Amino acid sequence: MRRRLLNVVAAVIGLAATSASAELLDEIKARGELTCGTMDYLAGIGFLDDAGNWSGFDVDFCKAASAAIFGTPDKVKFVAVTGAQKFPALASGEIDILSRSVTATISRDTTLGFSYIGPNMMTGQGLMVHKSTGATDYDQMDGATICVLAGTVTERYLADYFKAKGMSFTPVAAENGDQLFSMYFDNRCDAVTMEPPYLAIRRQKMSTAEEHVIFEDVIAKSYEAPMIREGSPRFYKLLQWMHYGMVTAEELGVTKANVDEMVASSTDPRVQRLLGVEGTIGADMGTTNDWMVNVIKAVGNYGEFYDNNLGANSPLQVPRGLNALLRDGGALTAPGWQ
Ligand SMILES: N[C@@H](CCC(=O)N[C@@H](CS)C(=O)NCC(=O)O)C(=O)O
């Protein structure tokens, strides 16, 4: 089933590739907006409110991309795509960027014809169980019934883990996130698997939140990353270095609140280069020299981008974990900005 889906997507990409010619960055600039595939139902990740405002971590990545290209975060057309639609929507050209809790893996990178940015959210695969089971660790899950979302990396990793440990389990597959969590909260499985931030978000919505335990450990890596189609190196590099620029801004203490002041008066050459006060990095890449100023004004440095959507300044309070700067004990870093 998975293989068949990969083949269909690969065939669509083949068609798209034959008709594609121009570098996407030029096409987006000529069009005057970019299109971004995301989700519309999960506050903190991708959410569309009743007033028509989009918000969340995955949404803000696209607003930042708009700021990097157009100088303003609002030149984005958001498209809500389901788990099943996300890769075909990117492959067919319906969207320019897929920013929707997608994990970067070797098969997605090398067989789908996509390139990933970042990763910009390094997490893993966790498990939430009913407290009544008494389980606190994976070792106690032999023979369990586990709800899992079809078509995600979590399906494969769950099977891999149990096989490697010589344990058995019964998977109960769901077609979408809402169905998955309804099945779990309705007691149709002992546990549900997904990346811990999503487990925490879903648990927080429940009045029975304290009846569910999220295990401390993870059974696999899941490094999530926005994706674009291959074949537009300037678009790819702009987004990749935008991500690095947000990390560099955090390293250098440049924030949404102080960026104007930094432009006006910082004497630190590293800050001056990042913000385009010195040099022509932005123009050389096909945008303006102050592109990172616009990105930081739109969504902040990486730390602000994370904390405002998911972390300390959000209702979700998801710890930075691996997404803290390397110097703070996390794994987040960027190559040199020079
Ligand atoms: N990162 C995983 C997927 C993570 C995941 O399951 N995300 C949920 C959102 S919380 C999802 O895509 N749900 C599908 C849906 O709700 O339609 C992957 O790339 O395979």
The ligand as an SDF file (V2000), in Angstrom:
LIG
                    3D

 20 19  0  0  0  0  0  0  0  0999 V2000
    5.7080   12.9900   11.3790 N   0  0  0  0  0  0  0  0  0  0  0  0
    4.8910   11.8890   10.9490 C   0  0  0  0  0  0  0  0  0  0  0  0
    3.4140   12.1970   10.9950 C   0  0  0  0  0  0  0  0  0  0  0  0
    3.0330   12.8370   12.2620 C   0  0  0  0  0  0  0  0  0  0  0  0
    1.5340   12.8480   12.3730 C   0  0  0  0  0  0  0  0  0  0  0  0
    0.9180   11.7860   12.5520 O   0  0  0  0  0  0  0  0  0  0  0  0
    0.9070   14.0120   12.2120 N   0  0  0  0  0  0  0  0  0  0  0  0
   -0.5180   14.1020   12.3160 C   0  0  0  0  0  0  0  0  0  0  0  0
   -0.9260   15.4480   12.7700 C   0  0  0  0  0  0  0  0  0  0  0  0
   -0.8740   15.5190   14.4630 S   0  0  0  0  0  0  0  0  0  0  0  0
   -1.1430   13.8690   11.0050 C   0  0  0  0  0  0  0  0  0  0  0  0
   -0.5050   14.0160    9.9930 O   0  0  0  0  0  0  0  0  0  0  0  0
   -2.3970   13.4930   10.9770 N   0  0  0  0  0  0  0  0  0  0  0  0
   -3.0610   13.1680    9.7590 C   0  0  0  0  0  0  0  0  0  0  0  0
   -4.4360   13.6660    9.7760 C   0  0  0  0  0  0  0  0  0  0  0  0
   -4.8680   14.1140   10.8460 O   0  0  0  0  0  0  0  0  0  0  0  0
   -5.0440   13.6570    8.7220 O   0  0  0  0  0  0  0  0  0  0  0  0
    5.2220   11.5440    9.5240 C   0  0  0  0  0  0  0  0  0  0  0  0
    5.8120   12.3580    8.8320 O   0  0  0  0  0  0  0  0  0  0  0  0
    4.8960   10.4220    9.0960 O   0  0  0  0  0  0  0  0  0  0  0  0
  1  2  1  0
  2  3  1  0
  2 18  1  0
  3  4  1  0
  4  5  1  0
  5  6  2  0
  5  7  1  0
  7  8  1  0
  8  9  1  0
  8 11  1  0
  9 10  1  0
 11 12  2  0
 11 13  1  0
 13 14  1  0
 14 15  1  0
 15 16  2  0
 15 17  1  0
 18 19  2  0
 18 20  1  0
M  END
$$$$
